Amino acid sequence: MTLTLDDQTQIRELMARYCWLVDEGEGDAWASLWTADGSFTGIPDPLQGREALSKMPGGFFGIAQGRLRHHITNIVASVGDRAGQADVKAYSVVSDWREGGKLLAFAKIRLTLLRESDLWKIKALHAEMM
């Protein structure tokens, strides 16, 4: 089985929404991109569940006065181990624009996505900081 062009498009849209919502500090909307039990690991304080996830965007927004920008690039999506699952690998770059722009962080990320009610949701994201 392969991912359809529609699946690929939806997955790229999900990654774009991820970046926009985290950068705008929209915690509840960002957390809605995840499954109810979604997990974010590879960061100093792993996050589990939408309530914990919803707090992260506001923290980033407040620390940098809304001047951080997330970029997810080189997205490769493939069929997962079971129906309705996709495995994604990509690069995540965070830039800081408080003082003219500089690289803040770079990571290789791996995501497990699940299809829920015709939408792809993030079940797990693991960031390997470089």
Secondary structure, DSSP 8 states (H G I E B T S, - for coil): ----HHHHHHHHHHHHHHHHHHHTT-HHHHHTTEEEEEEEESSSS-EESHHHHHHHHHHHHHHTTT-EEEEEEEEEEEE-SSTTEEEEEEEEEEEE-TTS-EEEEEEEEEEEEEEETTEEEEEEEEEEE-
